[in-house]
């Protein structure tokens, strides 16, 4: 029996395992070999894993997952990504909320564009804000595609009625940063005080605490921690940006976390994967993030710099006239905000090996009157970009969505 016939009769289970390492293009090619390979390549779990790896907004409930056609969703994602990848500023509609949203505490996508399968793109943004007089805390949902038409539904809930599940004292100083891992397994808490080392908690023990048991946690002996970010495609990997006060140098440490059993007790084990000090010619960054599995992204004044976790400078961009004040990333997009009242969109081009970051488009933030614009945050899905800005004492949403 020749090798071709042997492979065609390869058992389903090991073949499924082999196919799990393929990208979408390679999986399509494999499906054309013969009927057996085609049947295995159509397995829903293969396309589901590809969707969850490539898409940043596939946070479906179990009930939704039962009815999803994952292969169809994968190709829908690829089409959306290509549209955003090749978009120019004139390809976006810009909409601004007309009412004052108070002091916006945080903003996130309640539903991203990937969550619709009927061809109608929906991007629902969720905003938490507070009003000083009278004191009121509200959560508000906005349909990005309908903001500005005056007929969109707005749902408001008061915050104080939300019940506290668990409380734990992490430090004797203020907690300046909380960050969940992409799969919500881990949460890191840290403060910028020089004596504080960041602490990572196993989130399951925070959500379902056992009687008289402290939550499962580990203290990472790197202080002070200026910033920390989880790798989007490897949920147990975290990168810390730390400062060495003895030399005033800034360094980066990459760690992988696992849970081990010691006797009858679970413990968190951290393994250092890589570390490096920032070169002296790169100004000390205030903003950092991690994209893909091992690319550190940071601002250096008006420059955007990409480093490997081992310290190799991979790419550098200068698309802003003034210093950057905001940086946001997911597994597909990178967005920067600048003092020149603009944002810039980048996307990963994974046709190259290794993947490279491509500069896509530059968008100017509309300004009303003479008030100085300050940025709070920015987020993106496959068809829209949403930015929270403040002008004077008021906050508004500036929303960009691709024209249909």
C-alpha positions as CSV (number, residue, x, y, z in Angstrom):
1,X,0.0,0.0,0.0
2,X,1.5,3.4,-1.0
3,X,1.8,6.3,1.3
4,X,-1.1,8.2,-0.3
5,X,-3.5,5.3,0.2
6,X,-2.2,4.8,3.7
7,X,-3.0,8.5,4.6
8,X,-6.4,8.3,3.0
9,X,-7.3,5.4,5.4
10,X,-5.9,7.2,8.5
11,X,-8.2,6.7,11.5
12,X,-10.6,9.5,12.3
13,X,-9.4,10.3,15.8
14,X,-5.7,10.9,15.0
15,X,-6.6,12.6,11.8
16,X,-8.8,15.0,13.7
17,X,-5.9,15.7,16.1
18,X,-3.6,16.5,13.1
19,X,-6.2,18.7,11.5
20,X,-6.6,20.7,14.8
21,X,-3.1,22.2,14.0
22,X,-4.2,23.6,10.6
23,X,-5.3,27.1,9.7
24,X,-8.6,27.6,7.8
25,X,-6.9,27.7,4.3
26,X,-5.0,24.5,5.0
27,X,-8.1,22.8,6.4
28,X,-10.0,23.6,3.1
29,X,-7.2,22.1,1.1
30,X,-7.2,18.9,3.2
31,X,-10.9,18.5,2.8
32,X,-10.4,18.2,-1.0
33,X,-8.1,15.1,-0.7
34,X,-10.9,12.5,-0.5
35,X,-14.3,11.8,1.1
36,X,-12.9,10.6,4.4
37,X,-10.7,13.7,4.8
38,X,-13.6,15.9,3.8
39,X,-15.9,14.4,6.4
40,X,-13.2,14.9,9.1
41,X,-12.4,18.4,8.0
42,X,-16.1,19.3,8.3
43,X,-16.1,18.5,12.1
44,X,-17.7,21.4,13.9
45,X,-15.1,21.5,16.7
46,X,-12.3,22.3,14.3
47,X,-14.0,25.4,12.9
48,X,-15.2,26.4,16.4
49,X,-11.6,26.4,17.6
50,X,-10.5,28.5,14.6
51,X,-13.3,31.0,15.3
52,X,-12.4,31.4,19.0
53,X,-8.7,31.7,18.1
54,X,-9.2,34.3,15.3
55,X,-12.2,36.1,16.6
56,X,-12.1,38.5,19.5
57,X,-15.8,38.7,20.1
58,X,-17.0,35.0,20.1
59,X,-18.1,35.0,23.8
60,X,-21.2,32.9,23.2
61,X,-23.4,31.3,25.7
62,X,-23.8,27.5,25.6
63,X,-27.3,27.8,24.2
64,X,-25.9,29.9,21.3
65,X,-23.1,27.5,20.6
66,X,-25.5,24.7,20.0
67,X,-27.0,26.4,16.9
68,X,-23.9,28.1,15.5
69,X,-22.6,26.9,12.1
70,X,-18.9,27.4,13.0
71,X,-17.5,27.0,9.5
72,X,-19.9,29.6,8.2
73,X,-19.0,31.9,11.1
74,X,-15.3,31.5,10.3
75,X,-15.6,32.7,6.8
76,X,-17.8,35.5,7.9
77,X,-15.0,36.6,10.3
78,X,-12.5,36.5,7.5
79,X,-14.6,38.7,5.2
80,X,-15.1,41.2,8.0
81,X,-11.4,41.2,8.8
82,X,-10.5,41.8,5.2
83,X,-13.0,44.8,5.0
84,X,-11.4,46.4,8.1
85,X,-7.9,45.5,6.9
86,X,-8.3,47.4,3.7
87,X,-10.6,50.2,5.0
88,X,-9.7,53.9,4.6
89,X,-11.1,56.8,6.7
90,X,-13.8,57.5,4.1
91,X,-15.1,54.0,4.5
92,X,-16.4,54.7,8.0
93,X,-19.5,56.5,9.2
94,X,-18.8,58.6,12.3
95,X,-21.5,59.1,14.9
96,X,-21.4,61.0,18.3
97,X,-23.8,60.7,21.2
98,X,-25.6,63.9,21.7
99,X,-26.2,63.7,25.4
100,X,-23.8,64.0,28.2
101,X,-23.0,60.6,29.6
102,X,-21.6,61.8,32.9
103,X,-18.3,60.5,34.2
104,X,-17.8,57.2,32.3
105,X,-16.2,54.6,34.5
106,X,-15.7,51.9,31.9
107,X,-16.9,50.8,28.4
108,X,-16.9,47.4,26.7
109,X,-18.7,45.6,23.9
110,X,-21.8,43.8,25.2
111,X,-22.1,42.0,21.8
112,X,-19.6,42.2,19.0
113,X,-20.3,41.9,15.3
114,X,-19.3,38.2,15.2
115,X,-22.3,37.3,17.3
116,X,-24.8,37.7,14.4
117,X,-25.3,35.0,11.8
118,X,-28.1,36.6,9.8
119,X,-25.9,39.1,7.8
120,X,-27.0,42.1,9.9
121,X,-24.0,43.5,11.7
122,X,-24.7,44.4,15.3
123,X,-22.2,46.1,17.7
124,X,-23.7,46.8,21.1
125,X,-21.6,48.9,23.5
126,X,-22.1,48.8,27.3
127,X,-21.2,51.8,29.3
128,X,-21.0,52.3,33.1
129,X,-21.1,55.9,34.2
130,X,-21.9,58.1,37.2
131,X,-23.6,61.4,37.6
132,X,-22.5,63.7,40.5
133,X,-25.8,65.6,41.1
134,X,-27.8,63.7,42.0
135,X,-25.5,60.8,42.7
136,X,-26.6,58.1,40.2
137,X,-24.8,55.1,38.8
138,X,-26.1,53.7,35.5
139,X,-25.3,51.0,32.9
140,X,-26.3,51.9,29.4
141,X,-26.3,49.8,26.2
142,X,-25.8,51.5,22.8
143,X,-26.4,50.1,19.3
144,X,-23.4,51.5,17.4
145,X,-25.1,51.3,14.1
146,X,-28.1,53.2,15.4
147,X,-26.7,55.8,17.6
148,X,-27.7,59.3,16.5
149,X,-31.0,58.3,14.8
150,X,-33.0,59.0,18.0
151,X,-35.0,55.8,18.0
152,X,-32.5,53.2,19.5
153,X,-33.5,51.5,22.7
154,X,-31.5,52.4,25.8
155,X,-31.5,50.0,28.8
156,X,-30.6,51.5,32.2
157,X,-30.0,49.6,35.4
158,X,-28.9,51.0,38.8
159,X,-25.6,49.6,40.1
160,X,-26.0,49.5,43.9
161,X,-28.4,46.5,43.7
162,X,-25.7,44.3,42.2
163,X,-24.7,41.8,44.9
164,X,-21.1,41.3,46.1
165,X,-19.9,37.7,45.7
166,X,-16.6,37.8,47.5
167,X,-14.2,40.3,49.0
168,X,-10.4,39.7,49.5
169,X,-7.7,42.1,50.7
170,X,-4.9,41.9,48.1
171,X,-2.6,44.6,49.4
172,X,-2.2,47.2,52.2
173,X,-2.1,49.9,49.5
174,X,-4.5,50.8,46.7
175,X,-5.1,48.3,43.8
176,X,-4.3,50.3,40.7
177,X,-5.0,47.6,38.1
178,X,-7.2,44.5,37.7
179,X,-6.9,42.4,34.6
180,X,-8.7,39.1,33.6
181,X,-7.0,36.6,31.4
182,X,-8.8,36.1,28.0
183,X,-10.5,32.9,29.2
184,X,-11.4,34.4,32.6
185,X,-9.4,31.7,34.4
186,X,-7.0,34.2,36.1
187,X,-7.1,37.7,37.4
188,X,-4.1,39.8,38.3
189,X,-4.2,42.6,40.9
190,X,-1.4,45.0,41.4
191,X,-0.5,48.5,42.6
192,X,2.2,50.9,41.6
193,X,3.7,51.3,45.1
194,X,7.4,50.2,45.0
195,X,6.9,47.6,47.8
196,X,3.9,45.9,46.2
197,X,4.3,42.7,44.1
198,X,1.5,41.7,41.8
199,X,-0.9,38.9,42.9
200,X,-2.6,36.5,40.5
201,X,-5.8,34.8,41.7
202,X,-7.5,31.7,40.3
203,X,-10.8,33.2,39.5
204,X,-12.9,30.1,40.2
205,X,-12.0,30.4,43.9
206,X,-13.2,34.0,43.9
207,X,-16.5,33.3,42.2
208,X,-17.2,30.1,44.2
209,X,-15.3,30.5,47.5
210,X,-15.0,27.5,49.8
211,X,-15.9,28.0,53.5
212,X,-13.1,29.5,55.5
213,X,-10.7,29.0,52.6
214,X,-8.5,31.8,51.2
215,X,-8.8,32.1,47.4
216,X,-6.1,30.3,45.4
217,X,-3.4,32.9,44.5
218,X,0.3,33.4,43.9
219,X,2.5,36.5,44.5
220,X,4.8,37.3,41.6
221,X,8.1,38.7,43.0
222,X,8.5,41.5,40.6
223,X,7.9,45.0,41.9
224,X,7.0,47.6,41.3
225,X,4.8,46.4,38.4
226,X,4.0,49.3,36.1
227,X,1.6,47.4,33.9
228,X,0.6,43.8,33.0
229,X,-1.1,42.2,30.1
230,X,-2.3,38.7,29.2
231,X,-1.3,37.1,25.9
232,X,-4.7,36.9,24.0
233,X,-3.9,33.6,22.3
234,X,-2.3,31.9,25.3
235,X,-4.5,32.6,28.3
236,X,-2.1,31.4,30.9
237,X,0.7,33.7,29.7
238,X,1.2,37.1,31.2
239,X,3.8,39.9,30.6
240,X,4.8,42.3,33.4
241,X,6.4,45.7,32.8
242,X,8.5,46.4,35.9
243,X,10.8,49.2,36.9
244,X,14.2,48.7,38.6
245,X,14.5,51.8,40.9
246,X,18.2,51.1,41.5
247,X,19.0,51.8,37.8
248,X,15.6,53.4,36.8
249,X,15.5,50.9,34.0
250,X,12.3,49.4,32.7
251,X,12.1,45.7,31.9
252,X,9.6,43.0,30.8
253,X,9.1,39.6,32.3
254,X,7.0,36.8,30.6
255,X,5.5,34.1,32.8
256,X,3.4,31.1,32.3
257,X,0.9,29.9,35.0
258,X,-0.2,26.4,35.8
259,X,-2.1,24.7,38.6
260,X,-0.2,21.8,40.3
261,X,-1.3,19.4,42.9
262,X,0.9,19.2,46.1
263,X,-0.5,16.4,48.1
264,X,-4.2,17.2,48.4
265,X,-3.7,20.9,47.8
266,X,-3.7,22.9,44.6
267,X,-1.0,25.5,44.1
268,X,-0.3,28.0,41.4
269,X,3.1,27.6,39.8
270,X,4.7,30.3,37.7
271,X,7.4,29.7,35.2
272,X,9.5,32.5,33.8
273,X,9.7,32.2,30.0
274,X,11.7,35.3,29.0
275,X,12.8,38.7,30.2
276,X,14.7,41.8,28.9
277,X,15.5,45.4,29.7
278,X,14.3,48.1,27.5
279,X,17.1,49.6,25.3
280,X,18.1,53.1,26.5
281,X,17.3,54.7,23.2
282,X,13.6,53.8,23.7
283,X,11.9,56.3,26.0
284,X,10.1,54.9,29.1
285,X,6.6,53.8,28.0
286,X,3.4,54.5,29.9
287,X,1.4,52.2,27.8
288,X,2.0,48.5,26.9
289,X,0.0,45.5,25.7
290,X,0.6,42.0,24.3
291,X,-0.7,40.7,21.0
292,X,-0.6,37.3,19.4
293,X,1.4,34.9,21.7
294,X,4.7,36.7,22.2
295,X,4.7,40.2,20.8
296,X,4.9,43.1,23.3
297,X,3.5,46.4,22.0
298,X,4.4,49.7,23.7
299,X,4.3,53.4,23.0
300,X,7.5,55.5,23.1
301,X,6.4,59.1,22.7
302,X,4.7,59.2,19.3
303,X,6.3,55.9,18.2
304,X,4.7,52.5,18.4
305,X,7.3,49.8,19.1
306,X,6.9,46.0,18.8
307,X,9.3,43.7,20.7
308,X,9.5,40.0,21.0
309,X,9.4,38.6,24.6
310,X,13.1,38.1,24.3
311,X,13.8,41.8,23.6
312,X,14.2,41.9,19.8
313,X,12.8,45.1,18.2
314,X,10.4,43.7,15.5
315,X,8.7,46.8,14.0
316,X,8.4,50.5,14.7
317,X,5.7,53.0,13.5
318,X,5.3,56.7,13.7
319,X,1.7,57.6,12.5
320,X,1.0,60.4,15.0
321,X,2.3,63.9,15.2
322,X,2.1,64.1,19.0
323,X,2.6,61.7,21.9
324,X,0.3,58.7,22.2
325,X,-2.1,58.7,25.2
326,X,-4.0,55.5,24.5
327,X,-3.3,51.9,23.4
328,X,-5.7,49.1,22.9
329,X,-5.2,45.6,21.4
330,X,-6.9,42.3,20.9
331,X,-5.8,39.2,18.9
332,X,-6.6,41.0,15.6
333,X,-6.5,44.8,16.0
334,X,-4.2,47.4,17.5
335,X,-5.5,51.0,18.1
336,X,-3.5,54.0,19.2
337,X,-4.8,57.4,20.4
338,X,-2.8,60.6,20.4
339,X,-2.8,64.1,21.7
340,X,-3.2,65.3,18.0
341,X,-6.9,64.2,18.4
342,X,-6.6,61.1,16.2
343,X,-6.6,57.4,16.4
344,X,-4.8,54.9,14.2
345,X,-5.9,51.4,13.4
346,X,-3.4,48.5,12.8
347,X,-4.2,44.9,12.1
348,X,-2.1,41.7,12.0
349,X,-1.3,40.3,8.6
350,X,-1.0,36.6,9.3
351,X,-0.2,35.7,5.7
352,X,3.4,36.4,6.6
353,X,5.5,34.1,8.9
354,X,6.0,35.4,11.4
355,X,2.9,37.7,11.2
356,X,3.6,41.4,10.8
357,X,1.5,44.4,11.9
358,X,0.0,46.5,9.1
359,X,-0.8,50.2,9.4
360,X,-4.4,50.4,8.1
361,X,-6.1,53.8,8.5
362,X,-6.0,57.1,10.4
363,X,-9.1,58.7,11.8
364,X,-9.5,62.2,13.3
365,X,-11.7,62.6,16.4
366,X,-14.4,65.3,15.8
367,X,-14.1,68.2,18.3
368,X,-16.9,70.4,19.4
369,X,-16.0,74.0,20.1
370,X,-12.8,75.0,21.8
371,X,-12.8,72.4,24.5
372,X,-9.7,70.3,24.8
373,X,-10.4,66.6,24.0
374,X,-9.2,64.0,26.5
375,X,-9.4,60.2,25.7
376,X,-10.6,57.7,28.2
377,X,-10.6,54.4,26.2
378,X,-11.1,52.9,22.8
379,X,-12.3,49.4,21.7
380,X,-12.9,47.7,18.4
381,X,-14.8,44.8,16.8
382,X,-14.8,43.6,13.2
383,X,-17.0,46.4,11.9
384,X,-16.8,49.3,14.4
385,X,-14.5,51.4,16.6
386,X,-15.8,53.1,19.7
387,X,-13.9,55.8,21.6
388,X,-14.8,57.5,24.9
389,X,-13.8,61.2,24.9
390,X,-14.3,64.0,27.4
391,X,-14.6,67.6,26.5
392,X,-14.5,69.9,29.5
393,X,-16.8,68.2,32.1
394,X,-18.8,66.0,29.7
395,X,-18.2,62.6,28.2
396,X,-19.4,61.3,24.9
397,X,-19.0,58.2,22.7
398,X,-17.4,58.7,19.2
399,X,-18.4,55.7,17.1
400,X,-17.0,54.6,13.7
401,X,-18.7,51.8,11.8
402,X,-17.9,50.5,8.3
403,X,-20.4,51.7,5.6
404,X,-22.6,48.9,4.3
